[in-house]
Amino acid sequence: MKAEVDASVMADAVKAAASVAKGAGVTICLRLEVVGTNMLVLGGDGDTFIELVVPVSGGEDGALVTPAKTLAKAAPLLDGPVSLYTQGERLVVETMTSELSLPLADPVEYPRLRWPEGEPVELGAAWERLRLITYASAMSSEPVFQAVKLLPDGWAEAYDKTRMARTPIPDGLAAAVRKDSFDFAAKVMGAEISAVTGENAVSFHGPGVRVLAATVQAQLATATPGELSGWLDEGPSFTCDRKAFLEAVSLVEVVRDGRAQPVRVDVVDEEATLSAKTPDVGEVSASFPVEGEMPWPFGITAGYVRDVLSRSAAERVTFQFGPSDRHPIVVETDDIV
């Protein structure tokens, strides 16, 4: 393998690929492959992989595997054109002033990836909404509850037994993807994303980059109770300014000082009131206007509601209830349910 590449472009690609090149054995390495005028930089931990396309010149096709950590540390220090070539059992990284020699691993040992086949589905604005709901699959140790489900009926759902977040997505996707894989893809990819789902993996595609995520074995059916829509049709609701409620619950969390007790909310005469007091820490009271009424006070877990409201960009938020105070609370904005 041989190629010449711009130092800054190579550094960005190597940094992204090395950030997920973890684990043991050959997965702590990067795979570099020159194909024509491009070099493919691949890194992964066995469950999540990223492949980035870097333009090169003067290339000779070929592939090699080299430790990720050293190359990722060295690449940002280089400047100008960089020559990459093999010399015996070493990778030589050469600039006008420096020469770095790195060991090679056997490329045959590197995982052979099977990218899902099929027509990519453009996610559009749904990609940003998907990034908003992953928080709801963070609290359970069971893999099925650490995943985001892409459901065939055009919804994505994250659920960890105590809370659920849903958002609409394009039809044609069906898979359960680990939360950390989603979060990694969201961090390294832009906004123009498409996806392909397969039996054992999902791939996300953007300009010059694609991410492969292993799927979690899970039943691709909604966890939403079938009675929920009926409950909400019969129950009360109120709507308020999202930022006002977010400020109130955030201050309550400060005063509660990490304690997870429910917070009482009273809605009377189109005004909501939250308050909290902790000895030796402080106390807070917040009131703001709402549209709607509640026949009873209700309790919320401040952190759960903050998770929703801090991720949404909507101006207004609606709290929907069933006809009984024992039914779940639905927090709905324009982009998250």
Salt bridges, closest charged atoms under 4 A:
GLU33 OE1 - ARG31 NH1 2.74
ASP47 OD2 - ARG178 NH1 2.76
GLU51 OE1 - ARG210 NE 2.79
GLU128 OE1 - ARG131 NH1 3.40
GLU142 OE2 - LYS161 NZ 2.45
GLU157 OE1 - ARG166 NE 2.91
ASP160 OD2 - ARG163 NE 3.50
ASP180 OD2 - ARG178 NH2 2.61
ASP183 OD2 - LYS179 NZ 2.51
GLU253 OE1 - ARG306 NE 2.26
ASP257 OD2 - ARG259 NH1 3.99
ASP266 OD2 - ARG264 NE 2.99
GLU291 OE2 - ARG316 NH2 2.91
ASP307 OD2 - ARG163 NH1 2.58
ASP307 OD1 - ARG306 NH1 3.52
ASP307 OD1 - ARG311 NH1 3.57
